[in-house]
Amino acid sequence: MSLVFADRLKNVETSAIRELFKLLGTPGIISFAGGFPDPAMFDVEGIKQASSKALNEEAAGALQYGATEGYNPLREQLCAFMSSKPDSHIGAAVNLRPEELIVTTGSQQGLDLLGKTMISPGDKVIVEGPTFLATIQCFRLYGAELISAPVDANGVDTEALELLIAEHKPKFVYLIPTFGNPSGALLSLARRQKVLELALKYRTLIVEDDPYGDLYFGAAPPPSLLALSASVPGSREFLVYCGSLSKVLSPGLRIGWMVAPPQLLANATMCKQFSDAHTSTFAQATAAQYLKAGRMPATLQNVRTVYAERAAVMGAAITRELGDAVAFTQPEGGLFFWARLTGAGGKTVDAGAFAKKAITELVAFVPGAPFYAANPDLATFRLSFATADVAKIEEGVSRLARAL
C-alpha cells in the first residue's frame, strides 16, 4: 500500500543525533554525542519519597485526569522555584502567579505549542545560528522560514539581530540565552537588556528557552529575560519563557512549563487539549512534592559541582591533546562544548569526516552542521561532557586526537 503523507513532512528529516545513536551500541564506545543528564545525578531517593507522598497524600489528584493548564500545586511550586533564583547585582527577580504558566510535557512541547499557535506556512522565525536541532525541525514542520542570527561567546549578536528583525519582521525570535545548545554561549546582561528593548521597539515576540540556566559552574548567570523584563516596562507582553526540570531533576518525569501573554497561553492550552489532554498528573504531583520538600538546592549544587569538574577536565584535555587544531570557548555552565576545527597543522576542517573517523576510534560526537537553519559552518562540532566521567573524558579526547 502506498501512503500519501502530509505535505508538511517534506520540510523535515529525521534527527542527525538520533541517527548517530544507532551507532552507539558498539562495545567500548565513549559518547560525547548526547545531550542527556547523567543518571548518576538523579536524586532517586528524593523522587521516591516524593512519589510516595503524592500517592499517600493526594492519590485522587495524582491518578485522575487533570486540568490541561497543569496541576495547581505544581504550578504554585514552579512559581516559588523561579522566584528563588539568585538575583544579579541589579536585583532582578521573577514575579510570577500560577495562572501565568501552563505545565507542558517537557519544554519541547512548549516549542510544539508555539508552532501550532503562532506559525502559518511561510511565516518567518529568527533563530540563533547555531541552535537546538529539535527547534529547527519543529518550526519547519509547521512551515516556518527560518532566519539565522549569528552567535558568539556572549550569545546572539544583538546588532545583527536588530537588522534581521527590521528586515524580516518575524513572527517571533527564538533564543537560548543561558548556556545555549549547542553553542554553550551565555548572553551578556547588556545584550539581554537590548533584546528586551528590541522586543518593545519592534513589537516582536521573543521566546526564551531556558533548560540549562540552573547549571552554572561559578557565579550565577545574569537574570533570565523574564526576570529582567520588569526593567524594560512593556516588554513582558512580548515575552515567552519555556522552562524544564529535565536537566536538573529527571527527563523521565517530562515536566516543563511555559509562561506567556494571556491570549497566547489560552491558545496554547487549547492546542494542548488536542495533543495530550494534560501532562501526567502523577508526574506533576511527584514533582510538586519534590519541590515542596526543599531538596532541589542540594541536588543543583551536586550537579553543578560534578559537571563543572567534567567541563574543566574536558577543556584541559582538548587543549593538551588537540592543540591549536581546535578552537573553543570554555563553557561557564550547561552541558556542552562548541568547538571548531581550524585546520592548523594540516588537520581536517570537515567535522563530518572527523566524526566518522572518530567512530572508528570508538568515540562519538555530533558534527555542527545540523544545528544551523542556514549556511552551516562545516568545521564546527558539539561535545557533551555530562554523561562521561573524568576518566572517560580523558580517554575519549585522547581517541579524538588519534582520529584527527
N, C-alpha and C positions, 0 to 999 in steps of 0.2 A: 504494500500500500504506500502511495506517495502522499506525504502530508504537506500541506501548504501552511507555512508558519507566518506569523505576523511580520509585517514589513520592518517593525522596529528592531527585530533581531539582526537585521542586516547592518545595524550601526555598531554592533559589539562583537567581541570574540572572547573566548574563554581566557581566564586569568593566566598570565605567564607564570605567576608564582605557583598557582595550583598545578599547572602542568609540570613545573620543576619538582614539586613534591613527589611526583611519581617516580623520580629518580632516587629519592632519599631512602629507599628501603635497602639499599646496598649495605651489607655489613661493614662496620667500621667507618662509615662516612661521618664527618663533622659538619653540621649545618649552621651556617650564618644566614640562612635564607629567610626563615620565618619571622613574623612579627609577633610571635606569641610570648606571653609572660612565662617565666619559669614555674612549672607546677610545684617545685620545692618551696616557692614563696607563698603558696596558698595557705591561709590560716584555717586548716581543716578543722581543728578543734573548735575554733570560734564559729565557723559556719555550721558545724554540727550542733553546737549549743543553740545557735540562732534558729536553725530549722526545728529543733525540738521545742523551743519556746513558741515558735509560730504554730505548731500543732497543739501544744498544751494550752496555750492562752487564747488563740484566735483561729481555731480549726475551721470554723464556718467561713470566715473571710479568706483563709489561706487556700481552701479546697474548692470553693464555689466560683462560679462566674463572677467577674468584677466589672467595674466601670472602665470604659475604654481609656479615659484620661489617666487612669492609674489608681493604685491602692492608696488611699489618702494618708495612712500612717507613713508610707514610704515617701510620698510627696513632701510631707512635713519634715521627715528626716533628711531628705535631699536638700531642702532649703536650709536647714541648720548646717549641714555639711558644707555647702557652698559659702555660707556666711562665716564659717570658722576659718577659712583660708587666710594665710598670713597677709597682712596689709603691707604695701610698699611704703616708702617714705612719704608718699602723698596721701596715704590713709584711705585708699580706695577699698570699698567692700561691697559685696553683693547684698542688696536688699530685695529679697525675693519672697513672694507668697505662693502657697501650694497651687492656687488656681492659675498661676502664670506658667506652669510647666505641665507637660504630659510625660508619662513614662513610656519609653519605647523598648522594643525587643532588640537591645543593643543600640549603640549610637548609629550604626549603619542603617537601621530602619528609619532613623531621623532623616538621613540623606535620601532614602527612597521616598519618604513622605514629601520632602521638598520637591523631588522630581515630579511626583504626582500632582501636587498642588500648584506649582509655580511654572513648570516648563511646558510650553507648547512647541511642536516641531518648528525648528528654525530659530528659536529664541537663543540669544547669546548669553553665555555664562562665562565669567572670568574665573580662572583657577590659577594656582601657582604653578610654575614650571621649574622643578617637578612637583607633583602632588600625589596624594593617595590614589593608588591604582583603581580601587573599587569606586571611587568618586567619578573618575573618568568614565568607567563602564556604566555606572548608574545613570549619570546625567545624559550620556549619549543614548542610552536605551529609550529615554523619553524625547529624543530628537534635538537635544541642545547642540548648538555650535559652540565649541569650547575655545576660548581665547586664553593664551598662556601669558602670565605676568612673570617677569624674571625675579629670582630669589638669590640672595647672598647670605652670608653667615648671620646677618641681622634681620633675616626674614624678607618679606616681599619688598621690592623696591617701590616705595610709595610715589616717587615722581613718575616712574613708568606706569604705575597703576592708575594715577590720575589721568594721564594721557589716554590710556586704554578705555577708562570709564567714559571720558568725554567723547571719544571717537565711536565707541560701540554701543553705548547706552544699554548695558547688560541688564538682564532680568535680576541677577544678583551676582555677588562676588563671594567665592568660597575660599576660606583661608584656614590654615592650621598654624596659628601664631606661636604656639609654645611647643618646641621640640618636634618640629614637623616630621611627618612620614612622607617621603624618605629622607628629607634634607637634614633633619636634626636641628634646623635653624630655630633661633629664638628671636622673635620680633621685638625690637627695642621699644622702650617706653615712648620715645618721641614718635616712632613710626606708628605705634598703637594709637596715640592721640591723633595723628594725621589721618589714619584710616577712619576714625570716627568723624573727623571733620569732613572727609570726603563723602561719607555716607549722608551727612546732613546737607552738604553743598549740592550734591548731585541727586539727592533723594533716592539713593541706591541701597538696596538691601545688602547687608553684609552677613555672611554665615560664618560663625566662629566654631570650628570643630576642635574640641579640647579633650582628647582621650589621654594625653600624656602630661598634662600640666602639673600633676602632683608628683611626677617622677624626676624631681630636681636633685642634683648632687651636692650643691653647696648652698649659697643663698637662694631664697625663693625667687622665682622669676617675677617680672612685672605683673601687675594685676591683669586679669582677663579683660577683654574688650567689654564684656558685660559689666564688670565691676567699674571700669573706667568711664562707662557711658554717662554716669552722673556728672562727670566733669565737663561733658560736652552736651549741654541741655538740648533735648530733642532727638539725640542720636539713638536713644533706646528704641524708638519706634521703627528704626531701620536695622534692627539687630536680631539675629537668631543665634542661639547658643545650643550646641549639642555636647552633652557630657556622657560619661560612661564609667561603670565600675569594672569593666572587663580587664583593664591593665593593672588595676590596683587591688582588686579583690578576687574575682573569678570570671573569666569569659563564659564559663558554662552556665552562669546564672542568667546571662543575656539581659542585663539591666543597663539601660541607657535612659537619657531624658532630653527633652527639647524645651527650651524657653523661647518664646516667640511673641510677636504682637498678637493681640486677641483674635483678629479675623483670620490670620494665618493659622493660629493654633486651633481654632474651631474647624477650619477646613482640613487640617492635618488629622484631627481627631476623627472626623467623618471618614476620611480615607483609610485610617487605621481600622475602623469598624469593618470595612470590607476586606481587610487583609488578614487580621488575626483576632478580631473582637477585642482582645486585650492581651497585654503581656502576662505571662504565667503569674497567677496570683500567689502561688506557693513560693515562687522565686522572689516576688516582691515582698511578701511577708517575711521571708528569711532575711532579705537584705535590710528591711526596716529594723528587724530585731538586732541584726549585726551592728548597724549604725547606732542604734539606741544604746547598745551595751558599751559603747565607747572604746572598742578595740581598734578602730581604724588608725588612730595616730601611731600606735606601736607597730602596726602592720606596715604603714607607709614608711616609717623610719627604717625598719628592717629591709624593705625592698630598696629604698634609696641607697642604703649602705652597700648592699650586695651588688647592685647594678653599677654604682659608682666605681667600685673596685674593678669590676669586669671591664668597664669602659676605659679606665686608666691602663689596665694591662693590655687591652687591645690596641690602644693608641701607641703605647710604647713598643709593642711588638711590630706594628705596621712600620713605624719609623725605623726600627732596627733591622727588620727583615726585608722590607720593600724599598726603603730609602727614598730617593727623590723620584722614583718611577711612579709614585702615587702621592697625590696631594689631597689633604683633608683638613677639616677643622675639628678639633677635639670637642665632642658634644658636652653640653652642660647639664644634660638630662635626657629623658626619653629612652629609646631602645636601640637607636641606630647610629651608625657611621655612614656618612655620604662621602664617597671618595671619587677621585678622577685620575685616570691613567694619563701620565704626562708624556710618555714616550722617551723619557730620559734613558740614556744608555742603550738606545736601540730597542727598548722593550715595546711590546704591543700597546696600541691605543684603542684597540677594539675590545670592549668589555664583554661582548657576546662571545667572541672567540676565547677570551680569557676564562669565562665561566665554564665553557665546555671542556677546556683543558684542565681546569680545577677539579671537575668531576672525576677525571681520570686519576687525580691525586687524592681522591676521597675527601674533598672539601667543597661545600656548595655556598653560593651567594646569588644575589639577584642582579642581573645587568640593569642599568638605569633607564634604558630606552622606553620601556612600557610605562614609566611614571610621567612621561611627558604627553600632554594633549596635542602638542605641535612641536616641530623642529627638535627632535630628541638629540641630546648630546650622547653619542655612542661610546664615549670614553668613560662615562660615569657608571657607578655601581653602588649597591647598598649592602652593608654588613650589619647583622644584628648580633649583639653580644648577650642577649637576655637569657638564652637557654643553654649556653655553653659555660661550664665552669672555667676557672682560671687556667687549669692545665690544658683543657681542650682548646681554649682560645690561643694559648701559646703554640700548641701543636698545629692547630688549624691555620694560623698565619704563616707558620713555617712551611706548610704544604702549599699555601698561596704563593710563597716565594719560589718554590720549585715549579709551579705552574706558569709563573710569569717569565 
